[in-house]
Amino acid sequence: MQLAANYGFPMAVAGYLLVRLEPLIRDLEKSITLLTMVVARQSNIDVEQMQQIVECGRARYP
């Protein structure tokens, strides 16, 4: 019973935060991708080259 009391509340809070923050994180990821495309265009980088750069970054930081 003590184990559930010690770990139950933190697990519930962590689960709640994950559910609440996941859509915000996805929106931020989309914004970062869009900004990367804008910067690539302004720097005259090819869109395909930019996609390769983004994919390499995802491979490094899954």
FENJO-V420619 format. One record per pair of residues at least 12 apart in sequence whose C-alpha atoms are under 8 Angstrom apart, sorted by the first residue. I is the first residue (numbers start at 0). J is the second residue. Records with the same first field share a line. If there is no record, write none. Layout:
I=J ; J
This chain:
35=49
36=49
